[in-house]
Amino acid sequence: MDSIIHFDPGDRARAFGEFARTLCTDGRLLMSFHVDGPGLAPGDVNHLSTFLGHSVDMEGDFLNPVVITRDLVANGFRVEARLDREPIAGIEFVSRR
């Protein structure tokens, strides 16, 4: 679920509620999101005008893992594991996830 970077906090909370409602009893949610990158910190918004060689008008939020964890727990999830990783050079947007 990398698309949560395009939701405002209210929409993210609603999405987390829907994830919880629609998952099976023993279902798992795997989520990834951008945390920070060069000149970008959690809470910052990155505006893109080009993506993969195409003109776009798109924004993505850099999210604080502590806030996302809090919001997931508030919707009934239990965080079983967390992995913070660096980007794969030359392949991905340069951000920690």
C-alpha positions as CSV (number, residue, x, y, z in Angstrom):
1,M,0.0,0.0,0.0
2,D,2.3,2.8,-1.2
3,S,-0.6,4.9,-2.3
4,I,-1.3,6.2,1.2
5,I,1.2,9.0,0.4
6,H,-1.5,10.6,-1.8
7,F,-4.1,10.7,1.0
8,D,-4.6,13.6,3.5
9,P,-4.7,12.4,7.2
10,G,-8.5,12.1,7.3
11,D,-8.6,10.0,4.1
12,R,-5.7,7.9,5.5
13,A,-7.7,7.2,8.7
14,R,-10.7,6.2,6.6
15,A,-8.6,4.0,4.4
16,F,-7.1,2.2,7.5
17,G,-10.6,1.7,8.8
18,E,-11.6,0.1,5.4
19,F,-8.5,-2.1,5.4
20,A,-9.4,-3.3,8.9
21,R,-13.1,-3.9,7.9
22,T,-12.3,-5.8,4.7
23,L,-9.4,-8.0,5.8
24,C,-10.1,-11.6,7.0
25,T,-9.9,-12.2,10.7
26,D,-6.3,-13.4,10.4
27,G,-5.5,-11.1,7.5
28,R,-2.2,-9.2,7.2
29,L,-1.6,-5.7,5.9
30,L,1.7,-5.0,4.2
31,M,2.4,-1.3,3.8
32,S,5.2,0.8,2.5
33,F,5.5,4.6,2.3
34,H,8.1,7.3,1.8
35,V,9.6,8.6,5.0
36,D,12.3,11.1,4.0
37,G,14.8,11.9,1.3
38,P,17.3,14.5,0.1
39,G,15.8,17.8,1.4
40,L,12.5,16.2,2.4
41,A,11.5,15.2,5.9
42,P,8.4,13.5,7.4
43,G,5.5,15.9,6.9
44,D,6.9,17.4,3.7
45,V,5.0,17.2,0.4
46,N,6.8,16.4,-2.8
47,H,5.3,17.9,-5.9
48,L,6.1,16.2,-9.2
49,S,5.7,17.8,-12.6
50,T,7.3,14.9,-14.5
51,F,7.2,11.2,-13.8
52,L,8.7,8.4,-15.9
53,G,9.1,10.8,-18.8
54,H,5.5,12.1,-18.7
55,S,4.1,15.4,-17.6
56,V,2.1,15.0,-14.3
57,D,0.6,17.2,-11.6
58,M,1.1,14.9,-8.6
59,E,1.9,15.3,-4.9
60,G,3.1,12.7,-2.4
61,D,3.5,13.1,1.4
62,F,6.5,12.0,3.3
63,L,5.0,10.2,6.4
64,N,6.2,9.8,9.9
65,P,6.2,6.0,10.8
66,V,5.3,6.9,14.5
67,V,2.1,8.6,13.3
68,I,1.2,5.9,10.8
69,T,1.7,3.2,13.5
70,R,-0.5,5.2,15.9
71,D,-3.3,5.5,13.2
72,L,-3.1,1.8,12.3
73,V,-3.3,0.8,16.0
74,A,-6.3,3.2,16.4
75,N,-8.0,1.1,13.7
76,G,-7.4,-2.2,15.3
77,F,-4.1,-3.3,13.7
78,R,-1.2,-4.7,15.6
79,V,2.2,-3.9,14.1
80,E,4.2,-7.1,14.0
81,A,7.3,-5.9,12.2
82,R,8.8,-2.8,10.8
83,L,11.6,-2.5,8.3
84,D,13.2,0.9,7.4
85,R,15.2,0.7,4.2
86,E,17.2,2.9,1.9
87,P,16.2,3.3,-1.8
88,I,17.6,1.0,-4.5
89,A,20.0,3.3,-6.4
90,G,19.1,4.1,-9.9
91,I,15.8,2.3,-9.7
92,E,13.6,4.0,-7.1
93,F,12.8,7.5,-6.1
94,V,15.6,8.6,-3.7
95,S,13.8,8.2,-0.4
96,R,13.9,6.1,2.8
97,R,10.9,3.8,3.1
